[in-house]
Amino acid sequence: MIKEEKQEAPKKSRVILDQLNTLKREDETLYNILAVDVWALAKTMDEFQPGFWSAFMKNREKALKRFISEVIKNKPTDPKRPPFLR
């Protein structure tokens, strides 16, 4: 009975590792599909409205800076943490 449990543990961990690898591959595939979709959209919009992509990226940069400042502003301060981690 103990041998059976020892044999089942590697099988279960192998199954979990296989599932994790499958999820990683699917995630990478989805990421690549989304990248192609964004590229196709940007390319199409640039053909209809020249300069679209650069304007989009400038707006994205502003939005990202605003988001980071909001996160920093709303982040609770913990006096026990060192200053560089607050």
C-alpha positions in Angstrom: 0.0 0.0 0.0 2.8 2.4 0.8 4.5 1.5 -2.6 1.2 2.4 -4.4 1.1 5.8 -2.7 4.7 6.5 -3.6 4.1 5.5 -7.2 0.9 7.7 -7.4 2.7 10.8 -6.2 5.1 11.1 -9.1 2.2 10.4 -11.5 0.2 13.2 -10.0 3.1 15.6 -10.0 3.8 14.7 -13.6 0.2 15.3 -14.6 0.3 18.7 -12.8 3.5 19.6 -14.6 2.0 18.6 -17.9 -1.0 20.8 -17.2 1.2 23.7 -16.3 3.2 23.4 -19.5 0.0 23.2 -21.5 -1.3 26.4 -19.9 2.0 28.2 -20.5 1.9 27.2 -24.2 -1.7 28.3 -24.5 -0.9 31.6 -22.8 2.0 32.3 -25.1 -0.2 31.5 -28.1 -2.9 33.8 -26.9 -0.3 36.6 -26.3 1.0 36.1 -29.9 -2.5 36.2 -31.4 -3.2 39.4 -29.5 0.0 41.0 -30.7 -0.8 40.2 -34.3 -4.3 41.6 -33.8 -3.0 44.9 -32.3 -0.4 45.1 -35.1 -3.1 44.6 -37.8 -5.3 47.2 -36.2 -2.5 49.7 -35.9 -1.4 49.1 -39.5 -4.9 49.5 -40.8 -5.6 52.7 -38.8 -2.2 54.2 -39.9 -3.3 53.7 -43.6 -6.6 55.6 -43.0 -5.2 58.2 -40.6 -1.4 58.7 -40.9 0.2 59.3 -37.5 -2.4 57.2 -35.7 0.1 54.8 -34.1 2.4 57.5 -32.8 -0.6 59.4 -31.3 -1.8 56.2 -29.7 1.5 55.5 -28.2 1.8 59.0 -26.7 -1.7 58.7 -25.2 -0.7 55.3 -23.8 2.4 56.7 -22.2 0.4 59.4 -20.5 -2.2 56.9 -19.3 0.6 54.6 -18.0 2.2 57.5 -16.1 -1.1 58.5 -14.6 -1.9 54.9 -13.6 1.5 54.5 -11.9 1.1 57.8 -10.0 -2.3 56.7 -8.8 -1.0 53.4 -7.7 1.8 55.0 -5.8 -0.5 57.6 -4.3 -3.0 55.0 -3.1 -0.4 52.5 -1.9 -0.6 52.1 1.9 2.7 53.0 3.7 4.1 50.5 6.1 6.6 52.1 8.5 8.2 48.7 9.2 9.3 48.3 5.6 12.6 49.9 4.4 12.2 53.2 2.6 13.2 51.8 -0.8 10.3 49.2 -0.6 7.6 51.6 0.5 
